[in-house]
Amino acid sequence: MLKGPKLLNRRVFYPGDVVFNEGDRGSQAYVLQSGRIRIEKKLSSDESVTLGYVEPGGIFGEMALIDNSPRMASAIADQTASCISISEDVLNRKMAGSDPAIRMIIQMLIRLLRRTADDIPIPRRDLEALAKAAEEADGQ
């Protein structure tokens, strides 16, 4: 029996491993199976802030695939993390098979999110307060 092409690959990242850097071109999205991924954004050349964490079952890196724009933030393994990687080709095929209205809504939401992130500089203290609130909500 012939097997088709492998659609999904599993990758393991160890604490401190960079999954991708802010500004990179996106070629894969990830579904986290175990561990934890930290999402980090640069504020200046030597300073960055943690925006949040991806927990098991979460997806990250998908925006860059959908709108073909550079990564908005970096993803770093906070703990040993097992991820399923989804290639750009697989995601594009799945999106092409979805309802055109849903594709349009997803693309519009991503454009709005990117425009908001680019146009409105968020003060560091606000980013830190937002990250702290998210961590507290996750702990409840």
N, C-alpha and C positions, 0 to 999 in steps of 0.2 A: 504494500500500500504506500502510495506517495503522500508525503506530508506537504501541506501548504507552507508558505513563508511564516516564520515566527513573528507574531504581531506584537508581543509584549516581552520585555526583558526585565529581569530582576537585577537590581544593583544594591550593593551594601556600601554605606558611607560610615566612616568612623568619626568620633568626636573631633571637631575642628576641620573636617574635610569640607571643602567648598563644592557644593553641587553645581552652582552657577553664580556668576558675578553680575552685579548691577551693570547695565550697559551691554552685556553679551547679547548676541543674536540667539533667539530661542530655537532649538531644534527638537526639544523633548519637553513633555510635561511629566509629572510624577504623581503617583498615588502612594502615600505613605502606609506601609503595612505595620511597621513597628518602629519604636524609637521616637525621636523628636527632631524637627528641623526648625532652626531659628531663621526668621526673615529679618534682614538688616538693611537699612538705608543710610547712605552717606549724607552727612550734613555739610561736611567740609573735607578738605584733603586728608585730614588726620582724625576726623571724628565721625562716628556713626552711631545710630540708635537702633535698638531692637524694636521692630514694629509689632512682632508677635511670634507665635509658634504654630507650627503645623503638627497636629497630633495624629495618631493612627486613624486611617480612614479618610484623612484630608487629602486634597489635591493641591498642587502648587506648580507654578511655571506654565500654566495653560494660557494666560493672556498673551504672552509673546508669540505663541503659535497661532492663536486665533486672528490677531491683527497684524502679525509680522512686524512688530516693533521691538526695540531693544528691551531687555529685562529692566523692570522698574526698581528692583531691589535684589540683594544677594540672598542666597539660600545656603545655610551652613548647618552641618550636622551638629546638633547640640548633645545628642546621645548616639550610640550606634543605631543606625537607621537602615531598615530594609525597605526599598522602594520598587514599585513597578514603574518602568519608564514607558511612556507612550510617545511614539515617534510622530513627527509632524505629518508624515504621510498617512498614518493610521487616523489621526485626529481629523485631517482634512477629508478623508473618505467618510468618516462618521458624520462630520458636519454636512458634507454634500448630500448625504442621505436623509438629513433631517428637514423638517418643515422650513421653507424659506422665511416665513415670518419669525420663527424662533431664531434662526441664524441672524436675521437683521436685528432683533432685540438684543441678542448677546453682543453683537459687534457694537451697537450703539452704547450699551452699558459700559463696555470696555473703553470705548473712546471717551465717554463722560468721566470715568474714573481716572484715566490717564490725564485728561485735560485738567481736572480738579487737582490732581497731585502735582502737575507741572506749574499751574497758574497760582496756586495758593501756597506760599511757603508756610509751613507749619512750624511754629516755634518749638525748640527742643523740649521745653518744659511741658508743652501740650502733648507732644509725641510720647514723652515718658509717662505722663498721666494716663494717656490712652492705653499704652502698653500695660501699665500697672492695673488699670481697670479690667482689661481683657484677661490678665493672669488671674485676678481675683474671681472673675466670672467663671473661668475655667475650673477653678478650685472648688466651686460650690456644687 
